[in-house]
Amino acid sequence: MFHRAVNSDILGAVRGMSNNIEKPGQFINSLSHQELVSRKYPRNEDLRGYYFRDTTAIIHSYPFRRLKNKTQVFFSPKNDHICTRIEHVMHVATISAAICRALGLDADLAWAISLGHDLGHTPFGHLGEQIIEKIRPGGRGFAHEIYSLRVVDHLIGYGRGLNLTYAVRDGIVNHCGEKFEQQARPDFRKKDLESIDRRDRYPSTWEGIVVRMSDKIAYLGRDLEDAIQLKLITKEMIPDRAAVTLGRSNSEIIDSLVRDLTTWSPEHGAIGFSEEAYKAIIELKEFNYREIYNNPLLSNYHEYFERILGTLYGYLDLIFHRHEFDIEGYKSENNMLAVRFGDYLMKMKNFYESVDRGFHNLVLDYVAGMTDDFAIDCITEIMIPMKFETQFDDLLLG
């Protein structure tokens, strides 16, 4: 039996595992320290160090705060115990940091990549990503990994970005959590990150690879746990190989996979899983897609989400071309969405003109940054503006 007893503390899962590393320092990054910590704009570093400073910058940003109201799997949850996007990134951060400690890697770097890796997620999770891709003009695709780099490089701070280190930016744009490879190694070339337009690249650091693997560890069991909590499935439905090898609960699955990865990786010079664990992962992934992600109880809402995001995109595109830079025009729309959008436009005007060379991404950026609840509230605003209910009050009371 592969599965072992569970320690609820994730760090407990790797206690003593550093003893497994027979070749200390074998996971060495080929790029120089100076290349990895370089920033687009020079800055004086402080006592936090390069990567922990990046972590604090991400935590204080608006897109990070909005993750608490963005879908992980189950949209706009009212149940406080159902995972949201912000909880997911914290799970990835704790798992990746624990693995890095066991393998002698930089936990601060893994932590920073983890917290920033999903900042480009749209409302309504991966479905929202597919909808944005459909409605985006020009037939251009949309990948949250690539978009996350745009968020940290440009959209945060009204065009200023966070000026993160190369290693963190590289880990964010190349994290691709949907590809389930058994093992991976870094692509040690220094890349032009902003030119990346596909999901087939690998990070330049071992820490980036650890985050890529930790992303899958984090959501496989947690999505299962949420589905059980909502009675979408039962524990008894979990496939036998996955249950015996990994366990039937989120904590058991994390414990098993972290132990397996930190044992297998030093022996093979790559970050990955044993054959037995990998087969169980694939079986569990296929089960999750069949019973959870493609469950009719979720897919029945897809049409509604498409209508919401499509309507918002169409309306904002319309009023931008109607009013352009006339802020009073946005106020005349008699809803707060238009006012907020006009304010965003004016604050970002210089960025779109000088960096983006036009406003072709303006509406997409605004809609993609919304939370689930905000998108739903905005639909209500433009369908039933608040003033509609109160505009005659003065006449009636006169």
N, C-alpha and C positions, 0 to 999 in steps of 0.2 A: 504494500500500500504506500503510495507516494506521499499522500497528504500527511502533514504533521500537526501536532497540537498548536493551538493559536495563542499568540500573545497579542492582546488588544492594542498595545503600543507598537506602532509600526517600527520604531527604532529597535524594539525588542526582537523583531524578526531578523535583524541583522547583527544582534549582539554576538560578538565573538567570531563573526564571519570573516573578519580581516585575516584570521588565521588560515583561511582557505587559499589566500593568495600566495602561490609558491614563488612567483617572480615579482617581487615588490617593484613598483614603478613601471610595470610593463605597459600600462595604458598611458602613454606619453603623447601629448599633442605635438604634431610636427610644426605647426605655425609658431612663430616666436611669441613670447609674452607681449612684446610691444605691438605686434600685429593683432593679437587677440583683444587687447584692451584699448586699441585705437578708437577714437571717436571721430565723427564727421567734422566736429568743431572742437578745437583744443579747449581744455578746461583744467583748472587747478584741482587736483584730487584732494580728498580729505581723509579723516581717520576711518571712515566707513569702508575704504577699499573700493576698487573699481566695480565689482559685481554687486556687492551689498548696496552700494549707492544706486545702482540701476534698479534693484529691488524696491528701494524706498521711493524712487521716482515713479515706478509703475503703480505702486499701491496708492499714491496720492493723486493719480490721474482720474479724470472723469470716466473714461471708458472702463477702467477697472471697477469703479464703484457701480457702474451700470450692470456689471455681470451678475449682481445679486438678483436682478429681475429679468435675466435672460434664460431661456429654456436650455436645459441639458437634454432631456428626452421628453419629459412630460411638461407641456407648455403651461405657463402662467400658474404654477401650482399654488393652491391655497393651503395645502398641507405643509406645515413647517418642516416636516421630516423628509420631504422629497427633495432630491438633489437639484440645485440650480447651477448655473455655469460658474459662479464664483466658488462654490464648494468644490466643484470638479477641479478647478485649477489649484486649489489648496491641497486636494488629495494628490494631484500629480507632483506638487512641490514637495510634500512630505515623503512620498515614495522615492522620488528621484534623489532627494538629499540623503536619504537613508542608504540607498544603493551606492551613491558616490562615497559616502563615508566608509562603507565596506570595501570598496575597490580602490581607495586611496585617491579619489578624484576631488575636484573642487565643488563642494556642496553649495557654496554661495552662487557659483555660476549656474548650477542646475536649478537652484531656487529662482533666480531671476528669469531664466528662460521659461520656466514653468508658469510663473505668474503672468508673463506676457504672451504666452503662446496662443491664447484664444481671444485676444482683445478684438480681433476682426470678425468675431461671430455676429451674425445677424439676429434679429428677433425670430422666434420660432425655430431655433436650432438649425439642423442641417437642411430641413425642409425650406426654411427661409432663405438659405444659401442657394438652393435650387431655383426658388422663385425669383430672387434677385438676378440670377444668371439669365432667366427667361426674359425678364422685362428690361434688362440692361440694353441700351441701344447699340447697334453696330455688331451684334453677335459675339461680343467679347465675353469670355468665361468669367467666372467668379470663384475664387478659392479662398477660404477664410485664412489659410496659412499665409498666402501672399498678401492678402488684404491687411492682416495683422501688422505686417511690416509697414505698410502705408500709414496705419494708425499711429504706430510709435515713432515713425520718422517725420510725419507731417501733420496729421490731423489733431493730435493732442496739442494743447496750448495755442489753438487758433493759427496753425501753420508752422509753429516753432519746432514741434516734435520734442522728444525727450533726450536726444543726443546720447543714445545708449552706446555701449561698447560694441565692437564688431562681433565678438563671440556671442553676445546675447541676441543681437539682431539676426545673426546667422542661425542660431538655434530656433528662433521664433519662426522664421520664414520657411525653414526646412523640417518642421516637426512632423508633418503628415501622419496623423494618428489613425488613419483609415487603412493604411497598408500594413498587413500582418505578416511581416517577414520573420523568419525564425531567428535570424541573426543579422547584425549590421556593423559596419565599420565606418569611420569618418571619411569624408572626401576632404583631404587635407589642403586642397587648393584654396587660396583666398579668392573669393568670388565677387563679382559685381552684383551685390544682393538686389539692388533695385531693378536689375534687368531680368531677374528670375520670373518666369511666367508659367512654370509647370511644377507639378508636385513630385517630380522624379529625382530631385537632388537630395543629397545627404548633408547633414551638418559637418562643419569643419573641426569639431571637437568631440572627444569621447563623452563629455558631459551632455552635449546636444543629442547624441545617440541614446544616452540613458533616459533623457526626457522623452524622446520619441517612443521608447519602449514603455516607460512609466505611464504615458498617456493611455496606452491600451490596458495596462494592469489596473489603472484607476477606474476606467469606466466599465470594463467587463463585469466585474462583480457588483459595482454600485448600481448599474442599470438593472441588473437582476434583482437586487435587493429592493429597489423602488417598485419594480413590477410585482414582486411578491407582496409588498406593503399595500399596494392598490388592488390586490387580488386579481391581477391580470393573468398571473400564473401561480403555480404552487411549487414548493421545493421538490416535490415528488416528480415533477415534470422535467427537471434538469437531467440531461443525458448522463448515462451511467459512467462513461469514461471520464467526463468532466467532473462529476461528483466525486468519484473515487480518487482521481488524481489531484484535483484542486480543492474540493470541498463544496459545500452547498450554501455558504454564506459569504458576504463580501470580505469579512475579516479573514476567513479561511483561504479564500482565493488569493487575496493580497499576500498573505503569509507564505503560501505555497509558491507563488510565482517569484516573489522576492528571494526566497531561499534558493529556488532553482536557478535563477539568473545569476546570483552572486556566487554560486558554486560552479556552474557551467562556464561562465565567461572567462575567469582567469586561466582555465585549463585549455581554452581554445583561441585566446587572443582576439576575441570579438565579444560584443555585447549581445547576448541571446539566451535561448532556452534549450533545454535538452529535448531530444526527439519525443519523449513521452509527454512532457509538459506541452510542447508545441502542438501535438495532435489533439490534446485536451483543449487548448486555447481555440483552435480552429473549430472544434465541435461546439464549444460554448458560443463562439461568435456566430456560427450558423444558426444555432438555437435562438440567440437573442434577436437576430434579424427576422427569423421566421415568426417567433412568438411575441416579440415586443415591438421592434421598430416598424414591422409591416402589419401589425395587428390592426384589424378594422376599427377598433375603438380609437386608435390614433389616426389612421389614414382617412377616416370619415371627416376629419376636420381640415384636411389638406385644401379642399376647395375654398373653405372660408378664409384660410390664411392667405391663399393666393389672391383672393378678392380684396382682402384688407391691404396687402402690400402693393398690389397693382393699382388700387384706387388712390392710395396715398402718393405713389410715384407719379401717377397721371395728374393729380391735382397740383402737386408742388411744381411739376414741370410746367403746367399751364400758367400758374400765377407768376412763376419766374419770367416767362416770356411775356406776360402781360404787364408786369410792373418793373422788371429788371432792378434798378437801383433806387427806385422811388419808395422809400420806407413808409410814407403815408399811404401808398397804394396797398401795402400788405395789411395795414391797420384797417383799411376800408373793407377787407374781406370778412370782418366781424367774427373772427374766431382766433383763438390763441395759437393754434398751429401756424397760421399764416404769419402772425406777429413774431413768434419764436423763429420761424424760418427766415424771415427778413432780417432779424437781428443776427442770426448765424451767418447769413450771406455777407452782411456788412463787415463782420469781424473777420471773415475768411477771404474777403475780396482780394486783398493783396496776394495771398497765397495762390489763389486760382489764376490770377493774372500773371504773376511772375514765375511761378513754379510749374503749375499745371498747364499753362498756356491756353487757358480757356475754361469754360464752366461746364464742360461735358460730364464731369463727375460730381457736380454739385448735389443734385437731387439724390443720386445713389448714395453718396456719403452720408447725407442726412437721414435717409430711411434705414440704411444698414446700421447706423449707430443707435437706433431706437431699441428700447426694451419691449418685451411682449405687451405689458400693460399699457405703456405709453402709446404704442401703435393702435391698440384697441380704443383707448381714450381719444386719440386723434381722429379716428373714423367717426366716433360719436360727435365730436366737435364740428366736423365739416358737413355732417349730415343733419345735425340738429344744433345749430349755433346757440350759445347761451343767451345771446341778446334776443333771440326769437321769443323766449319765454318772458322776458322782462321789458321789452321795448315800449309796450303800451301802458306800463304801470303808472307813469307820470300822468298820462291822460285820464286814467281811471280814478286816480287819487286827487285830480285837480278840481 
